[in-house]
Amino acid sequence: MSDDEREEKELDLTSPEVVTKYKSAAEIANKALQLVLSECKPKAKIVDICEKGDSFIREQTGNMYKNVKKKIERGVAFPTCISVNNTVCHFSPLASDETVLEEGDMLKIDLGCHIDGFIAVVAHTHVLQGGPVTGRAADVLAAANTAAEVALRLVRPGRKNKDVTEAIQKVAAAYDCKIVEGVLSHQLKQFVIDGNKVVLSVPSPETRVDDAEFEENEVYAVDIVTSTGDGKPRLLDEKQTTIYKRAVDKSYHLKMKASRFIFSEISQKFPIMPFTARALEEKRARLGLVECVNHDLLQPYPVLHEKPGDYVAHIKFTVLLMPNGSDRMTSHSLQELQPTKTIDDPEIKAWLALGTKTKKKGGGKKKKGKKGDKPEESAEAEPMDATTNGASQE
């Protein structure tokens, strides 16, 4: 198994080439998010926008590493989703779906890109309106964003995963919101979007994860979903599920011809990363996917909902735990928020005041506008500034 050992050794952030691939994937993910946002207008069809996001990622990644001897896999690492209002996640409808956006909708955009299996994911929440976001919509967005800022400062070498779980609960509670259950922040590795080291969003008897400590040169997808509801989302309709991932460790002899056809197509086109059923032939896919899911060959990403009238916000970013501190690779600045709550809790303020870069010893000159100083400045500000400024760090 020397190959495996070699892979383990070389393919982390100690290799400059790996860092470059993460950064390139992140840059494309950020641009794709920007594009998707610009397409989000009242009466625009959700499926059309999702398709544009995915096409952009395919096109941009396709232009990279064209002339290398060894073929490098690259493309969509997570299909573009636009989940509206009380829909929590994973809404990426089929071509026949007619759902459109409406003025005032709260949109959660979620997507991912990879180059050579090095994955960058991002999620962002935007309210489809002019002017500042106010009231409970602003609270839930500020809760997600402040929790993300706190998580950025606590996902660092030497800290434990459960510290982050506890901290984000506390931030959400300060805005009188809940962290949504069942959302996991995963370690990312080459071709692995759901690594074994995990941060739980909400501790519960059903979901147990091993205690883990963050280490230098690891990469994480920090995933925060907040709600003004009870934070226990439900699956309303299995037919809405369109995103699946091949379960690589499972095998089963499929009985139906349609299932075998679809499964061989999936194995060829999407052997590892999550994909959308939109990319398969729709009639055949519907039939075949059911048998594949029933026998655990595919892992579904269900479309979950809070209660109608609840506001749900989603922020996800990719962070590299570099030797000189944490690099948040994916993000997008928020609209102006005017939440009804402010953060007075000294512990949360102290977390937000932490820097994200490790101070170099002996460097007495502090006034240089170094890149690493920026997060600290925004972190020192009032929570609302931490929310707006902090979010726009690229």
C-alpha positions in Angstrom: 0.0 0.0 0.0 3.0 2.3 -0.5 0.9 4.3 -3.0 -1.6 5.2 -0.3 1.1 6.3 2.1 2.7 8.4 -0.7 -0.7 10.0 -1.4 -1.3 10.7 2.3 2.1 12.2 2.6 2.2 14.4 -0.4 -1.3 15.5 -0.9 -2.0 18.0 1.8 -1.3 21.7 2.3 2.4 21.1 2.8 2.5 20.8 -1.0 2.4 24.2 -2.8 0.7 22.6 -5.8 -2.1 21.4 -3.6 -2.6 24.9 -2.1 -2.7 26.3 -5.6 -5.4 23.9 -6.7 -7.5 24.7 -3.6 -7.1 28.4 -4.4 -8.0 28.0 -8.0 -11.1 25.9 -7.1 -12.1 28.6 -4.6 -11.6 31.4 -7.0 -14.0 29.7 -9.5 -16.5 28.9 -6.7 -16.5 32.5 -5.6 -17.0 33.7 -9.2 -19.8 31.1 -9.8 -21.5 32.4 -6.7 -21.2 36.0 -8.0 -22.7 34.9 -11.3 -25.6 33.0 -9.7 -26.4 36.0 -7.5 -26.5 38.3 -10.5 -29.0 36.0 -12.2 -31.3 35.9 -9.1 -34.2 38.3 -10.0 -37.9 38.1 -9.5 -39.6 35.6 -11.9 -36.3 34.0 -12.8 -36.6 30.2 -13.0 -34.6 28.5 -10.4 -33.5 25.6 -12.6 -32.2 28.0 -15.2 -30.0 29.7 -12.7 -28.7 26.4 -11.2 -27.8 25.3 -14.7 -25.9 28.5 -15.3 -23.9 28.1 -12.1 -23.0 24.5 -13.0 -22.1 25.4 -16.6 -19.9 28.2 -15.4 -17.9 25.9 -13.1 -17.6 23.2 -15.8 -16.4 25.8 -18.3 -13.9 27.5 -16.0 -12.4 24.3 -14.6 -12.3 22.9 -18.2 -9.9 25.7 -19.2 -7.4 24.7 -16.5 -4.7 22.0 -16.7 -5.7 21.4 -20.4 -2.2 20.6 -21.6 -0.9 18.3 -18.9 0.2 14.7 -19.7 -1.8 13.1 -16.9 -5.6 13.8 -17.1 -6.7 15.9 -14.2 -10.3 15.5 -13.0 -12.0 18.8 -12.5 -15.5 20.3 -12.4 -18.5 20.6 -10.2 -18.0 19.3 -6.6 -21.5 20.1 -5.5 -24.3 21.1 -7.9 -25.7 24.6 -7.6 -28.7 24.8 -5.3 -31.0 27.7 -4.6 -33.2 27.0 -1.6 -35.9 29.6 -0.9 -37.4 30.9 2.4 -38.2 27.9 4.7 -36.5 25.4 2.4 -33.3 24.6 4.2 -31.1 23.0 1.5 -30.4 21.0 -1.6 -33.0 22.5 -3.9 -31.7 22.0 -7.4 -34.7 21.1 -9.5 -35.1 19.1 -12.7 -35.4 20.8 -16.1 -39.2 20.3 -16.1 -39.6 22.3 -12.8 -41.3 25.7 -13.2 -40.5 27.2 -9.8 -39.5 30.9 -10.0 -38.1 33.5 -7.6 -40.2 36.2 -6.1 -39.5 39.6 -4.7 -38.6 39.3 -1.0 -37.5 35.7 -1.2 -34.7 34.7 1.1 -32.3 32.6 -1.1 -29.7 30.2 0.0 -27.1 29.5 -2.7 -24.9 26.5 -2.3 -22.3 25.2 -4.8 -18.8 23.6 -5.0 -16.0 23.2 -7.4 -12.9 20.9 -7.5 -9.6 20.7 -9.3 -7.9 17.4 -9.2 -10.2 16.4 -6.4 -9.3 19.5 -4.2 -12.6 20.9 -3.3 -13.9 24.4 -2.5 -17.5 24.9 -1.4 -19.4 28.0 -0.6 -22.9 28.9 0.5 -24.4 32.4 0.8 -27.8 33.9 1.8 -29.4 36.8 0.0 -32.8 38.5 0.3 -34.3 39.5 -3.0 -35.0 43.1 -2.2 -33.5 46.6 -2.4 -32.4 48.3 0.8 -31.3 46.8 4.1 -32.6 43.5 5.4 -34.5 44.1 8.7 -36.4 42.3 11.4 -36.2 38.5 11.9 -34.8 38.0 8.4 -31.8 40.2 9.5 -31.5 38.3 12.8 -31.3 34.9 11.2 -28.7 36.2 8.6 -26.6 38.0 11.3 -26.8 34.8 13.4 -25.4 32.6 10.6 -22.8 35.1 9.7 -21.6 35.8 13.2 -21.5 32.1 13.9 -19.4 31.6 10.7 -17.0 34.4 11.9 -16.7 32.7 15.3 -16.2 29.3 13.7 -13.5 30.7 11.5 -11.6 31.7 14.6 -12.2 28.4 16.5 -11.5 25.9 13.7 -7.7 26.1 14.2 -5.0 23.7 15.3 -5.2 22.7 18.9 -8.9 23.4 19.2 -11.6 20.7 19.5 -14.6 20.1 17.3 -17.0 20.3 20.2 -15.7 23.9 21.1 -17.1 25.0 17.7 -20.4 23.2 18.2 -21.0 24.9 21.6 -19.9 28.3 20.3 -22.2 28.5 17.3 -25.2 27.4 19.5 -24.4 30.3 21.8 -24.2 32.8 18.9 -27.5 31.7 17.4 -29.2 32.0 20.8 -27.9 35.6 21.1 -30.0 36.4 18.0 -32.9 34.3 19.4 -32.4 31.8 16.5 -31.5 28.1 16.3 -28.7 26.3 14.6 -30.4 23.8 12.3 -29.9 20.1 13.3 -28.2 17.6 11.0 -25.8 20.0 9.3 -22.2 18.8 9.5 -19.0 20.7 8.8 -16.6 18.1 7.3 -12.9 17.9 6.8 -12.1 18.0 3.0 -9.5 15.8 1.4 -8.6 15.0 -2.2 -11.8 13.6 -3.8 -13.5 13.4 -0.3 -16.2 16.0 0.3 -17.3 14.4 3.6 -14.2 13.5 5.5 -14.2 11.7 8.8 -13.4 14.6 11.0 -16.6 16.4 11.6 -18.1 19.4 13.5 -21.7 18.8 14.6 -24.0 21.7 14.3 -26.3 20.5 17.2 -25.4 17.7 19.6 -28.2 15.1 19.7 -28.6 11.5 20.8 -29.1 10.4 17.1 -26.0 12.0 15.8 -22.8 11.1 17.6 -19.4 12.1 16.2 -16.0 11.3 17.6 -14.2 14.1 19.5 -11.5 15.5 17.2 -8.8 18.1 17.3 -8.1 20.3 14.3 -4.5 20.1 13.0 -2.3 22.2 10.8 -2.5 21.6 7.0 -6.1 20.3 7.2 -9.0 21.8 5.2 -12.6 22.2 6.4 -15.9 23.1 4.9 -17.5 25.1 7.7 -21.3 24.8 7.3 -23.7 26.9 9.3 -27.5 27.0 8.9 -29.6 29.1 11.2 -33.4 29.3 11.6 -36.0 31.4 13.3 -38.0 28.1 13.6 -37.3 25.1 15.8 -34.2 24.0 13.8 -35.5 20.5 13.2 -36.1 20.4 9.4 -38.3 17.8 7.7 -38.4 15.9 4.5 -41.7 16.8 2.9 -41.4 15.1 -0.5 -38.8 12.6 -1.6 -39.6 13.5 -5.2 -37.8 16.8 -4.6 -34.5 15.1 -4.0 -32.3 15.5 -7.1 -28.8 15.4 -5.7 -27.0 12.1 -5.0 -23.5 10.8 -4.4 -22.2 7.4 -5.4 -21.6 5.3 -2.3 -18.2 3.9 -3.4 -18.0 1.1 -0.8 -21.4 -0.5 -1.7 -22.3 -3.0 -4.4 -25.5 -4.7 -5.4 -26.7 -6.5 -8.5 -29.5 -4.2 -9.8 -32.6 -6.0 -11.1 -34.1 -3.3 -13.4 -32.7 -2.5 -16.8 -33.3 1.2 -16.2 -31.4 1.1 -12.9 -28.4 -0.6 -14.5 -28.4 1.9 -17.3 -28.5 4.9 -15.0 -26.0 3.4 -12.6 -23.5 2.7 -15.3 -24.0 6.3 -16.5 -23.4 7.6 -13.0 -20.3 5.5 -12.5 -18.8 6.9 -15.6 -19.7 10.5 -15.3 -19.9 11.0 -11.5 -17.9 8.3 -9.8 -17.1 10.3 -6.7 -18.6 13.8 -6.4 -22.3 14.6 -5.7 -24.3 15.2 -8.9 -27.8 16.3 -9.9 -30.3 14.0 -11.6 -30.7 16.9 -14.1 -27.5 15.6 -15.8 -29.2 12.2 -16.5 -31.9 11.4 -18.9 -35.0 12.4 -16.9 -37.5 9.7 -17.7 -35.0 6.9 -17.2 -33.4 8.5 -14.2 -36.6 8.7 -12.1 -37.1 4.9 -12.5 -33.6 3.9 -12.0 -32.6 6.1 -9.1 -35.2 4.6 -6.8 -33.7 1.1 -6.9 -30.1 2.5 -6.6 -31.1 4.5 -3.5 -33.1 1.6 -1.9 -30.0 -0.5 -2.1 -27.6 2.2 -0.7 -25.7 2.5 -4.0 -26.4 6.2 -3.9 -26.5 8.6 -1.0 -29.4 11.1 -1.4 -29.1 14.7 -0.4 -32.8 15.4 0.6 -34.5 18.7 0.3 -35.4 19.7 3.8 -37.9 22.3 5.1 -38.6 24.3 8.2 -42.2 25.4 8.8 -43.7 27.9 6.4 -43.0 31.4 7.7 -39.7 30.4 9.3 -36.6 32.2 8.0 -33.5 30.1 7.2 -30.0 31.4 6.5 -27.0 29.4 5.3 -23.3 30.3 5.2 -20.6 27.9 4.2 -17.0 28.5 3.6 -13.8 26.5 2.9 -10.9 27.2 5.2 -7.3 26.1 4.9 -5.5 25.6 8.2 -2.1 26.9 7.0 1.0 27.1 9.3 0.6 30.9 9.4 -3.1 30.8 10.3 -6.5 30.2 8.8 -7.2 31.1 5.2 -10.9 31.5 4.4 -11.0 30.8 0.7 -14.6 31.2 -0.2 -17.1 33.9 0.8 -19.3 36.7 -0.4 -20.1 40.0 1.2 -23.6 40.4 2.7 -26.3 42.9 2.1 -26.7 45.6 4.8 -28.4 44.0 7.8 -30.4 45.7 10.6 -31.0 43.0 13.1 -33.3 43.5 16.1 -30.6 42.0 18.5 -27.0 43.0 19.2 -24.3 40.9 20.7 -23.5 41.8 24.3 -22.1 38.5 25.5 -18.5 39.0 26.5 -17.5 35.5 25.5 -18.8 35.9 21.9 -17.1 39.3 21.7 -13.9 37.8 22.8 -14.2 35.1 20.1 -14.8 37.7 17.5 -11.7 39.6 18.6 -9.4 36.6 18.0 -7.2 37.0 15.0 -7.2 34.4 12.2 -3.5 34.6 11.5 -0.7 33.4 13.7 1.6 36.3 14.7 5.2 35.9 13.5 7.7 36.1 16.3 9.9 39.2 16.3 7.8 41.1 13.8 7.4 44.3 15.7 6.2 46.4 12.7 2.5 46.1 12.9 1.3 48.9 10.7 2.1 47.2 7.4 -1.3 46.5 5.7 -0.6 42.9 5.7 -3.3 40.6 4.4 -3.4 38.8 7.6 -4.3 41.9 9.6 -7.6 42.4 7.9 -9.7 39.8 9.6 -8.5 41.0 13.0 -9.5 44.5 12.4 -13.0 43.5 11.3 -13.2 41.1 14.2 -12.6 43.8 16.7 -15.5 45.9 15.5 -19.0 45.8 16.9 -20.8 42.5 16.1 -22.7 44.1 13.3 -19.5 45.3 11.7 -18.0 41.9 12.3 -20.9 40.6 10.4 -20.7 42.9 7.4 -17.0 43.5 7.1 -16.0 40.0 8.2 -18.1 38.5 5.5 -16.4 40.2 2.6 -13.0 38.8 3.3 -12.0 37.0 0.2 
